[in-house]
Amino acid sequence: MKDRRRFIKWLVGFSGSLGLLFSPLAAGLGLVWAKAKKIILPKGTRMETLIGKDPADLDTHYLELTPLEKFGTMGLKDYQADLSSWQLEIGGQVKNPTKLSYAKVTEIPSIKRDVLLICPGVFAYNARWEGVSVAKLLEMTRMSPGVTHVSFSGPNGTHEKSERFPLSDILSDKVFLAYRVNDQVLPRKHGFPLRVVAEGYYGGDWVKYVYKITAHQS
């Protein structure tokens, strides 16, 4: 009986050791599996075939960029920001609330991502977005502990709308703010001076004319 108990104890310990040994491998396989579940869009995919798709389900690595003149637009498209007075406000649960001019925003080292935008049933286009990491802005303003989400608001005024995103998507730069697209200054109708770029989210969440970032708890 004692020998049996010792064997069972050893077996449990050995199984636990195997779990520790192979856990990094399992994690890696899980990541590969998560990526494998996405639909790989081949080169030459026509944009009109994507308007009914969920961008979170698509692997766009082989997708060509859409020329700027072929971009669709939804929502407000004639807001005029006055750069002489416009400022980006960063507040909420941060230790140093800050306001930055457009010039100051564009002085921060930029990031660049190819991200697909889909407005369900209307249009889809893939673009190269360049702008500022919101994670960097939160680092500059010393985000407080306990923050779980970040909200974006724009434009300032009667047409203002806000959308929020989990902090994890901010810190990974899955969600950031763009001021250029396809190597050109972001056009007015597409949200100049700043718009949200949100990989894996529908276009309705991509707030245009952003003037305010708010860090907060859910």
Backbone as CSV, one residue per row, in Angstrom:
resi,resn,N_x,N_y,N_z,CA_x,CA_y,CA_z,C_x,C_y,C_z
1,MET,0.822,-1.201,0.000,0.000,0.000,0.000,0.858,1.255,0.000
2,LYS,1.947,1.264,0.822,2.845,2.417,0.866,3.510,2.626,-0.484
3,ASP,3.936,1.501,-1.112,4.564,1.608,-2.424,3.599,2.216,-3.440
4,ARG,2.341,1.855,-3.328,1.340,2.377,-4.250,1.156,3.877,-4.060
5,ARG,1.113,4.290,-2.782,0.952,5.720,-2.502,2.160,6.505,-3.007
6,ARG,3.359,5.935,-2.813,4.568,6.616,-3.291,4.540,6.760,-4.818
7,PHE,4.068,5.701,-5.477,4.007,5.743,-6.943,3.029,6.823,-7.412
8,ILE,1.873,6.908,-6.765,0.879,7.922,-7.141,1.436,9.323,-6.912
9,LYS,2.114,9.515,-5.780,2.711,10.818,-5.454,3.758,11.201,-6.513
10,TRP,4.583,10.201,-6.887,5.610,10.448,-7.907,4.978,10.796,-9.244
11,LEU,3.890,10.081,-9.592,3.222,10.302,-10.866,2.647,11.707,-10.944
12,VAL,2.041,12.163,-9.841,1.482,13.521,-9.804,2.581,14.554,-9.965
13,GLY,3.690,14.340,-9.250,4.812,15.273,-9.349,5.403,15.305,-10.739
14,PHE,5.541,14.109,-11.331,6.103,14.020,-12.674,5.207,14.723,-13.690
15,SER,3.911,14.558,-13.534,2.975,15.212,-14.446,3.067,16.722,-14.333
16,GLY,3.213,17.195,-13.079,3.359,18.633,-12.876,4.622,19.149,-13.518
17,SER,5.712,18.375,-13.411,6.977,18.790,-14.028,6.845,18.882,-15.540
18,LEU,6.130,17.920,-16.127,5.905,17.960,-17.569,5.134,19.215,-17.959
19,GLY,4.154,19.570,-17.096,3.371,20.773,-17.379,4.244,21.995,-17.394
20,LEU,5.172,22.110,-16.418,6.077,23.258,-16.375,7.024,23.253,-17.562
21,LEU,7.499,22.047,-17.917,8.455,21.923,-19.001,7.864,22.348,-20.330
22,PHE,6.632,21.939,-20.567,6.046,22.160,-21.882,5.112,23.374,-21.938
23,SER,4.946,24.099,-20.817,4.042,25.240,-20.832,4.460,26.308,-21.828
24,PRO,5.755,26.659,-21.985,6.115,27.649,-23.020,5.768,27.154,-24.420
25,LEU,6.000,25.831,-24.641,5.651,25.262,-25.932,4.153,25.342,-26.160
26,ALA,3.391,25.025,-25.121,1.933,25.070,-25.239,1.457,26.486,-25.522
27,ALA,2.089,27.452,-24.842,1.711,28.849,-25.067,2.008,29.246,-26.500
28,GLY,3.169,28.812,-27.002,3.535,29.130,-28.377,2.583,28.504,-29.372
29,LEU,2.232,27.251,-29.114,1.291,26.573,-30.000,-0.062,27.245,-29.967
30,GLY,-0.451,27.725,-28.774,-1.721,28.440,-28.660,-1.729,29.702,-29.496
31,LEU,-0.599,30.422,-29.500,-0.500,31.641,-30.293,-0.588,31.322,-31.779
32,VAL,0.135,30.277,-32.206,0.088,29.872,-33.605,-1.333,29.477,-33.998
33,TRP,-2.001,28.730,-33.106,-3.361,28.293,-33.386,-4.302,29.481,-33.515
34,ALA,-4.122,30.492,-32.618,-4.971,31.676,-32.673,-4.809,32.387,-34.009
35,LYS,-3.554,32.482,-34.487,-3.312,33.130,-35.777,-3.854,32.290,-36.923
36,ALA,-3.723,30.967,-36.782,-4.161,30.068,-37.852,-5.665,30.130,-38.058
37,LYS,-6.415,30.508,-37.034,-7.863,30.576,-37.139,-8.316,31.754,-37.990
38,LYS,-7.442,32.730,-38.243,-7.809,33.864,-39.066,-7.833,33.466,-40.544
39,ILE,-8.663,34.160,-41.305,-8.754,33.921,-42.739,-7.630,34.702,-43.423
40,ILE,-6.741,34.014,-44.099,-5.636,34.675,-44.794,-6.140,35.233,-46.124
41,LEU,-6.036,36.541,-46.272,-6.476,37.191,-47.502,-5.322,37.215,-48.501
42,PRO,-5.466,36.565,-49.643,-4.366,36.522,-50.618,-4.186,37.850,-51.334
43,LYS,-3.017,38.028,-51.903,-2.749,39.198,-52.728,-3.763,39.239,-53.867
44,GLY,-4.295,40.410,-54.123,-5.286,40.546,-55.179,-6.722,40.480,-54.692
45,THR,-6.927,40.284,-53.387,-8.287,40.257,-52.839,-9.001,41.574,-53.150
46,ARG,-10.207,41.479,-53.666,-10.981,42.683,-53.989,-11.654,43.222,-52.726
47,MET,-11.534,44.519,-52.520,-12.050,45.144,-51.312,-13.552,44.936,-51.127
48,GLU,-14.299,44.939,-52.235,-15.753,44.802,-52.123,-16.169,43.449,-51.561
49,THR,-15.286,42.459,-51.602,-15.623,41.142,-51.048,-15.475,41.116,-49.528
50,LEU,-14.952,42.196,-48.949,-14.685,42.217,-47.507,-15.696,43.011,-46.703
51,ILE,-16.635,43.665,-47.356,-17.525,44.574,-46.628,-18.474,43.851,-45.664
52,GLY,-18.619,42.546,-45.835,-19.456,41.784,-44.907,-18.657,40.983,-43.902
53,LYS,-17.337,41.200,-43.883,-16.463,40.431,-43.003,-16.185,41.182,-41.692
54,ASP,-15.805,40.419,-40.677,-15.358,40.994,-39.412,-13.850,41.163,-39.503
55,PRO,-13.317,42.394,-39.369,-11.867,42.588,-39.509,-11.050,41.799,-38.496
56,ALA,-11.648,41.468,-37.365,-10.929,40.700,-36.344,-10.631,39.275,-36.805
57,ASP,-11.347,38.812,-37.849,-11.181,37.446,-38.346,-10.203,37.344,-39.511
58,LEU,-9.620,38.455,-39.926,-8.857,38.480,-41.171,-7.366,38.705,-40.956
59,ASP,-6.560,37.940,-41.690,-5.116,38.131,-41.727,-4.822,38.919,-43.002
60,THR,-4.347,40.160,-42.847,-4.217,41.072,-43.987,-2.777,41.272,-44.449
61,HIS,-1.864,40.405,-44.029,-0.440,40.602,-44.335,-0.143,40.695,-45.836
62,TYR,-0.940,40.003,-46.670,-0.679,39.984,-48.112,-1.557,40.977,-48.880
63,LEU,-2.365,41.705,-48.160,-3.335,42.596,-48.799,-2.659,43.876,-49.302
64,GLU,-2.941,44.256,-50.550,-2.370,45.492,-51.088,-3.039,46.716,-50.471
65,LEU,-2.335,47.839,-50.553,-2.889,49.095,-50.070,-3.888,49.652,-51.079
66,THR,-4.919,50.290,-50.555,-5.926,50.936,-51.389,-5.499,52.373,-51.681
67,PRO,-5.521,52.808,-52.949,-5.189,54.204,-53.249,-6.111,55.158,-52.485
68,LEU,-5.557,56.269,-52.048,-6.301,57.229,-51.234,-7.585,57.690,-51.913
69,GLU,-7.549,57.867,-53.226,-8.730,58.363,-53.938,-9.872,57.355,-53.967
70,LYS,-9.596,56.122,-53.581,-10.642,55.098,-53.553,-11.197,54.853,-52.150
71,PHE,-10.745,55.636,-51.170,-11.250,55.489,-49.807,-12.718,55.911,-49.747
72,GLY,-13.517,55.148,-48.997,-14.879,55.566,-48.699,-14.908,56.413,-47.433
73,THR,-16.005,57.100,-47.212,-16.159,57.895,-45.987,-17.547,57.673,-45.400
74,MET,-17.611,57.743,-44.072,-18.872,57.652,-43.347,-18.879,58.715,-42.259
75,GLY,-20.066,59.173,-41.907,-20.176,60.130,-40.821,-19.705,61.520,-41.218
76,LEU,-19.402,62.337,-40.222,-18.972,63.711,-40.429,-17.703,63.753,-41.286
77,LYS,-17.660,64.660,-42.257,-16.475,64.743,-43.109,-16.073,66.170,-43.475
78,ASP,-16.701,67.165,-42.843,-16.364,68.543,-43.190,-15.945,69.377,-41.976
79,TYR,-15.560,68.707,-40.884,-15.121,69.454,-39.704,-13.776,70.124,-39.998
80,GLN,-13.673,71.379,-39.611,-12.448,72.137,-39.851,-11.771,72.449,-38.527
81,ALA,-10.614,71.837,-38.283,-9.859,72.110,-37.055,-8.949,73.318,-37.279
82,ASP,-8.947,74.230,-36.317,-8.082,75.408,-36.371,-6.791,75.075,-35.624
83,LEU,-5.727,74.798,-36.360,-4.489,74.359,-35.725,-3.829,75.439,-34.873
84,SER,-4.243,76.687,-35.041,-3.671,77.742,-34.204,-4.143,77.634,-32.763
85,SER,-5.272,76.965,-32.557,-5.802,76.809,-31.196,-6.049,75.341,-30.814
86,TRP,-6.059,74.454,-31.801,-6.344,73.040,-31.533,-5.282,72.426,-30.628
87,GLN,-5.727,71.593,-29.681,-4.815,70.860,-28.815,-5.380,69.479,-28.533
88,LEU,-4.486,68.524,-28.369,-4.872,67.182,-27.957,-4.795,67.115,-26.441
89,GLU,-5.931,66.812,-25.811,-6.000,66.728,-24.352,-5.820,65.279,-23.905
90,ILE,-4.940,65.070,-22.959,-4.719,63.729,-22.393,-4.994,63.824,-20.903
91,GLY,-6.060,63.148,-20.453,-6.467,63.299,-19.064,-7.093,62.048,-18.500
92,GLY,-7.949,62.236,-17.498,-8.517,61.102,-16.779,-7.572,60.672,-15.681
93,GLN,-7.354,59.368,-15.581,-6.509,58.833,-14.514,-5.033,58.831,-14.935
94,VAL,-4.503,60.043,-15.045,-3.078,60.242,-15.305,-2.568,61.263,-14.286
95,LYS,-1.302,61.159,-13.934,-0.754,62.042,-12.910,-0.414,63.425,-13.444
96,ASN,-0.149,63.513,-14.747,0.203,64.798,-15.350,-0.674,65.072,-16.569
97,PRO,-1.925,65.511,-16.358,-2.776,65.838,-17.507,-2.054,66.837,-18.414
98,THR,-2.172,66.612,-19.722,-1.367,67.377,-20.676,-2.196,67.797,-21.879
99,LYS,-1.811,68.933,-22.479,-2.374,69.370,-23.749,-1.218,69.579,-24.721
100,LEU,-1.355,69.011,-25.927,-0.290,69.083,-26.920,-0.801,69.719,-28.208
101,SER,-0.025,70.614,-28.762,-0.358,71.175,-30.066,-0.121,70.116,-31.141
102,TYR,-0.640,70.368,-32.340,-0.429,69.444,-33.449,1.061,69.288,-33.729
103,ALA,1.800,70.386,-33.668,3.243,70.330,-33.919,3.935,69.438,-32.903
104,LYS,3.540,69.542,-31.632,4.143,68.718,-30.583,3.801,67.246,-30.785
105,VAL,2.578,66.962,-31.193,2.174,65.570,-31.441,3.034,64.959,-32.544
106,THR,3.251,65.712,-33.606,3.990,65.174,-34.751,5.499,65.131,-34.507
107,GLU,5.964,65.760,-33.434,7.384,65.677,-33.075,7.727,64.373,-32.361
108,ILE,6.704,63.711,-31.793,6.918,62.447,-31.094,7.239,61.363,-32.122
109,PRO,8.247,60.520,-31.878,8.569,59.447,-32.842,7.313,58.685,-33.260
110,SER,7.119,58.545,-34.552,5.873,57.985,-35.068,5.921,56.471,-35.184
111,ILE,4.748,55.896,-35.323,4.610,54.478,-35.638,3.824,54.374,-36.936
112,LYS,3.993,53.263,-37.641,3.343,53.078,-38.937,2.816,51.646,-39.016
113,ARG,1.550,51.504,-39.403,0.922,50.185,-39.490,0.030,50.113,-40.720
114,ASP,-0.015,48.941,-41.368,-0.990,48.675,-42.428,-2.212,48.052,-41.765
115,VAL,-3.338,48.748,-41.835,-4.545,48.299,-41.127,-5.758,48.424,-42.041
116,LEU,-6.586,47.396,-42.010,-7.810,47.335,-42.814,-8.962,48.004,-42.078
117,LEU,-9.697,48.859,-42.786,-10.897,49.490,-42.236,-12.106,48.948,-42.982
118,ILE,-13.098,48.469,-42.226,-14.337,47.964,-42.823,-15.531,48.667,-42.206
119,CYS,-16.351,49.292,-43.050,-17.669,49.766,-42.636,-18.663,48.744,-43.181
120,PRO,-19.257,47.923,-42.290,-20.047,46.764,-42.730,-21.108,47.111,-43.777
121,GLY,-21.047,46.371,-44.873,-22.028,46.533,-45.929,-21.845,47.760,-46.798
122,VAL,-20.817,48.576,-46.524,-20.656,49.835,-47.256,-19.345,49.864,-48.030
123,PHE,-18.204,49.773,-47.340,-16.918,49.790,-48.034,-15.842,49.170,-47.147
124,ALA,-14.715,48.885,-47.774,-13.533,48.390,-47.069,-12.313,48.930,-47.792
125,TYR,-11.307,49.319,-47.040,-10.037,49.704,-47.668,-8.886,49.445,-46.715
126,ASN,-7.754,49.119,-47.300,-6.546,48.808,-46.544,-5.548,49.942,-46.742
127,ALA,-5.020,50.480,-45.644,-4.174,51.658,-45.761,-2.973,51.572,-44.841
128,ARG,-1.981,52.390,-45.159,-0.790,52.510,-44.308,-0.943,53.780,-43.464
129,TRP,-1.193,53.561,-42.189,-1.466,54.659,-41.272,-0.208,55.000,-40.474
130,GLU,0.039,56.280,-40.318,1.188,56.734,-39.527,0.714,57.733,-38.490
131,GLY,1.251,57.612,-37.275,0.817,58.530,-36.238,1.549,58.309,-34.934
132,VAL,0.833,58.566,-33.855,1.449,58.553,-32.533,0.898,57.398,-31.694
133,SER,1.805,56.753,-30.960,1.414,55.683,-30.049,0.735,56.284,-28.824
134,VAL,-0.476,55.849,-28.544,-1.182,56.338,-27.358,-0.517,55.797,-26.099
135,ALA,0.095,54.622,-26.215,0.851,54.081,-25.080,1.972,55.045,-24.688
136,LYS,2.608,55.636,-25.696,3.666,56.608,-25.445,3.115,57.854,-24.761
137,LEU,1.954,58.310,-25.193,1.330,59.480,-24.580,0.973,59.213,-23.123
138,LEU,0.484,58.026,-22.833,0.131,57.670,-21.464,1.372,57.533,-20.593
139,GLU,2.465,57.090,-21.199,3.741,57.027,-20.479,4.221,58.440,-20.135
140,MET,4.083,59.351,-21.082,4.503,60.731,-20.869,3.701,61.399,-19.751
141,THR,2.423,61.061,-19.661,1.551,61.697,-18.673,1.430,60.877,-17.386
142,ARG,2.165,59.778,-17.319,2.238,58.935,-16.112,0.850,58.406,-15.714
143,MET,0.382,57.448,-16.485,-0.903,56.815,-16.232,-0.953,56.224,-14.831
144,SER,-2.070,56.403,-14.151,-2.243,55.902,-12.790,-2.509,54.397,-12.790
145,PRO,-2.176,53.712,-11.689,-2.494,52.281,-11.577,-4.009,52.065,-11.616
146,GLY,-4.413,50.928,-12.122,-5.837,50.581,-12.126,-6.576,50.939,-13.397
147,VAL,-5.933,51.642,-14.318,-6.596,51.979,-15.586,-6.858,50.706,-16.387
148,THR,-8.054,50.586,-16.927,-8.423,49.402,-17.716,-8.802,49.745,-19.151
149,HIS,-9.217,50.995,-19.382,-9.684,51.392,-20.705,-9.214,52.811,-21.047
150,VAL,-9.216,53.094,-22.327,-8.900,54.440,-22.813,-9.985,54.847,-23.803
151,SER,-10.497,56.070,-23.620,-11.536,56.590,-24.511,-10.997,57.707,-25.391
152,PHE,-11.567,57.809,-26.588,-11.200,58.847,-27.547,-12.451,59.639,-27.903
153,SER,-12.325,60.947,-27.934,-13.471,61.806,-28.242,-13.120,62.789,-29.354
154,GLY,-14.096,63.065,-30.213,-13.899,64.037,-31.264,-15.121,64.114,-32.173
155,PRO,-15.306,65.226,-32.870,-14.598,66.479,-32.652,-15.192,67.230,-31.469
156,ASN,-14.542,68.273,-31.043,-15.044,69.089,-29.941,-16.247,69.890,-30.426
157,GLY,-17.401,69.670,-29.806,-18.590,70.400,-30.236,-19.825,69.526,-30.303
158,THR,-20.797,69.963,-31.079,-22.102,69.301,-31.108,-22.066,67.924,-31.757
159,HIS,-21.062,67.656,-32.577,-20.983,66.361,-33.264,-20.037,65.390,-32.553
160,GLU,-19.678,65.697,-31.327,-18.705,64.861,-30.618,-19.235,63.443,-30.387
161,LYS,-18.344,62.470,-30.581,-18.636,61.080,-30.236,-17.438,60.515,-29.510
162,SER,-17.655,59.464,-28.743,-16.571,58.835,-27.981,-16.645,57.330,-28.122
163,GLU,-15.497,56.705,-28.164,-15.391,55.240,-28.167,-14.281,54.852,-27.200
164,ARG,-14.441,53.702,-26.555,-13.417,53.262,-25.612,-12.853,51.910,-26.040
165,PHE,-11.602,51.680,-25.621,-10.891,50.457,-25.976,-10.157,49.924,-24.751
166,PRO,-9.989,48.601,-24.656,-9.246,48.030,-23.523,-7.787,48.464,-23.558
167,LEU,-7.218,48.638,-22.380,-5.837,49.110,-22.266,-4.864,48.199,-23.005
168,SER,-5.133,46.910,-23.026,-4.226,45.967,-23.692,-4.049,46.311,-25.172
169,ASP,-5.118,46.775,-25.826,-5.033,47.140,-27.236,-4.282,48.456,-27.433
170,ILE,-4.264,49.278,-26.412,-3.514,50.536,-26.460,-2.025,50.251,-26.293
171,LEU,-1.686,49.432,-25.322,-0.282,49.160,-25.007,0.411,48.380,-26.123
172,SER,-0.347,47.615,-26.889,0.227,46.846,-28.003,0.243,47.644,-29.307
173,ASP,-0.249,48.884,-29.262,-0.379,49.743,-30.446,-1.332,49.166,-31.485
174,LYS,-2.187,48.270,-31.046,-3.260,47.818,-31.931,-4.211,48.980,-32.210
175,VAL,-4.313,49.875,-31.224,-5.102,51.098,-31.354,-4.171,52.290,-31.158
176,PHE,-4.149,53.195,-32.132,-3.302,54.383,-32.021,-3.961,55.539,-32.766
177,LEU,-3.290,56.694,-32.817,-3.836,57.872,-33.483,-3.009,58.198,-34.718
178,ALA,-3.678,58.364,-35.852,-2.986,58.624,-37.117,-3.154,60.074,-37.546
179,TYR,-2.068,60.627,-38.130,-2.132,61.952,-38.748,-1.668,61.912,-40.211
180,ARG,-1.262,60.733,-40.668,-0.909,60.540,-42.070,-1.485,59.205,-42.544
181,VAL,-1.744,59.122,-43.830,-2.243,57.877,-44.407,-1.666,57.728,-45.804
182,ASN,-1.163,56.551,-46.110,-0.520,56.289,-47.404,0.513,57.365,-47.743
183,ASP,1.280,57.751,-46.707,2.370,58.717,-46.858,1.905,60.124,-47.225
184,GLN,0.647,60.427,-46.938,0.123,61.780,-47.140,-0.514,62.272,-45.841
185,VAL,-0.561,63.597,-45.692,-1.256,64.159,-44.528,-2.704,63.698,-44.543
186,LEU,-3.208,63.288,-43.392,-4.586,62.800,-43.282,-5.560,63.846,-43.840
187,PRO,-6.355,63.494,-44.845,-7.302,64.466,-45.405,-8.374,64.868,-44.391
188,ARG,-8.887,66.058,-44.589,-9.930,66.588,-43.703,-11.115,65.635,-43.583
189,LYS,-11.591,65.103,-44.716,-12.789,64.253,-44.676,-12.536,62.914,-43.990
190,HIS,-11.275,62.568,-43.786,-10.943,61.319,-43.108,-10.499,61.524,-41.652
191,GLY,-10.656,62.773,-41.153,-10.468,62.968,-39.723,-9.353,63.878,-39.273
192,PHE,-8.730,64.637,-40.181,-7.657,65.547,-39.797,-8.102,66.454,-38.635
193,PRO,-7.251,66.647,-37.620,-5.813,66.315,-37.573,-5.469,64.915,-37.054
194,LEU,-6.357,64.298,-36.288,-6.071,62.966,-35.735,-7.305,62.090,-35.812
195,ARG,-7.086,60.817,-36.159,-8.178,59.861,-36.086,-7.687,58.574,-35.454
196,VAL,-8.606,57.852,-34.849,-8.300,56.542,-34.285,-8.062,55.550,-35.421
197,VAL,-7.054,54.728,-35.258,-6.856,53.533,-36.082,-6.950,52.354,-35.127
198,ALA,-7.873,51.447,-35.394,-8.144,50.354,-34.461,-8.176,49.021,-35.210
199,GLU,-7.067,48.314,-35.189,-6.962,47.029,-35.877,-7.953,46.024,-35.292
200,GLY,-8.723,45.391,-36.174,-9.672,44.380,-35.728,-11.025,44.927,-35.325
201,TYR,-11.216,46.242,-35.418,-12.492,46.873,-35.073,-13.152,47.430,-36.324
202,TYR,-14.487,47.498,-36.311,-15.211,48.100,-37.423,-14.960,49.606,-37.481
203,GLY,-15.154,50.176,-38.671,-14.881,51.593,-38.876,-15.675,52.524,-37.981
204,GLY,-16.832,52.096,-37.515,-17.632,52.933,-36.628,-16.943,53.260,-35.321
205,ASP,-15.932,52.468,-34.961,-15.173,52.711,-33.728,-13.962,53.615,-33.952
206,TRP,-13.669,53.896,-35.204,-12.489,54.694,-35.552,-12.840,56.181,-35.474
207,VAL,-12.845,56.732,-34.309,-13.257,58.129,-34.102,-12.395,59.079,-34.943
208,LYS,-13.065,60.016,-35.629,-12.350,61.032,-36.418,-12.267,62.338,-35.627
209,TYR,-11.349,63.207,-36.036,-11.181,64.542,-35.444,-10.942,64.475,-33.932
210,VAL,-10.140,63.510,-33.512,-9.911,63.305,-32.075,-9.214,64.525,-31.461
211,TYR,-9.742,64.956,-30.317,-9.106,66.046,-29.580,-8.866,65.684,-28.109
212,LYS,-9.425,64.524,-27.690,-9.303,64.183,-26.265,-9.104,62.688,-26.061
213,ILE,-8.165,62.354,-25.172,-7.909,60.978,-24.733,-8.155,60.928,-23.237
214,THR,-8.903,59.931,-22.796,-9.200,59.812,-21.376,-8.891,58.405,-20.885
215,ALA,-7.995,58.302,-19.889,-7.676,57.014,-19.270,-8.589,56.810,-18.074
216,HIS,-9.163,55.614,-17.962,-10.131,55.397,-16.873,-10.288,53.916,-16.570
217,GLN,-11.031,53.640,-15.521,-11.384,52.265,-15.170,-12.724,51.950,-15.802
218,SER,-12.970,50.674,-16.070,-14.230,50.282,-16.696,-15.388,50.482,-15.720
